[in-house]
């Protein structure tokens, strides 16, 4: 693979497109200019910072540092996902476990099967992608679970009233939440190469890699991500649904009366 | 005594729903009567332990419901909520699901007959049923667990007069044929008079009075 040099001037030049986005927002009154500005500044600061961190980790060549970085990503990812899952009581612990388990299982398998060597150059970017996608999937899944438990409360309680366990009563909602969390990646994987080129492949092609290598690496990553996303959405929903119920298999009263049957 | 409530209080969202309410329900058919929002449905949910009171005790045949396995209790005491809330699928799917919870093979014809529906309903998609038919499917589904006691929450509130009479006949038949005890929640004192032997009247979460229906509603 050959490297390419990107100057800061070239990055600055690409801001013209951001200006167009902001102009469109202003012209059509979408009110997104401030958000676009925040996105530009945050992406610049965050990616530059992570660039330094990754350079330092590559220079140190320490697996312990890689583990520490991935652990930080899991924690940040879980907090970020929790904001999307605000209707799910006690969502943080399920999310932490979901992200950690998904990262551990997928990276462990990737290393165990000899797909990538245990080196920071592979573990950091793959780990970052795995945790990022796992975060999105579990956030979407728990967001849906929260909505489901609100709208389906009468049906869930009617099922509990027959003597069903909370697990049985919540099963259709948990199933739909799991599906919501994973369907986006499954759909984009189906159409990959037809209507969009995934980022890794684009990056490798831009960096001058052989297209066959770029495609193979992209396939590996897509398949790894499918596994990661399924594991995280399954873990998050399986652990989180329980928090909607008391130990006596009652639908928990959230204090606002929402979701409770009318009197 | 089938159920006893002793100084039961319950708040929801900071608002009192039941206040120091003591009441009793003998075996047979009883009615809880009161205006809309008086706490009737909440009371019924306590009997099935779908919630627990903040204070006070609910007893089922002499035992504090908190000492009973909630799943076992709900298979003995089946609650049919005010609005139909069936699972996706056919009438038979719903009845089969409920029967499966108690490891029983459902006798579909018998259950549908008891609930006042014909055997031809078994394969109907529940989404294509009228509200009255859905309500009766809910009753058939509850009966599939072979409960000792049925708790019916305003079973006729969404029905027209004809469908209401039919569901009322079903309730009377259930008690006569199966010997089940039934607690029925209704806002309509006339309905209580037609169906119940014992009446508990509440308002604003408090007991107004209770006693034999003949004496109270005369």
Interface residues (C-beta under 8 A of the other chain):
Chain A: X154 X155 X157 X158 X159 X160 X161 X162 X163 X164 X165 X168 X172 X246 X248 X249 X250 X251 X253 X255 X256 X257 X260 X261 X262 X263
Chain B: X12 X13 X14 X17 X37 X38 X39 X40 X41 X42 X45 X48 X49 X50 X51 X52 X66 X70 X71 X72 X73 X74 X75 X78 X79 X80 X81 X82 X83 X85 X86 X87 X88 X97 X98 X101 X102 X138 X141 X142 X145
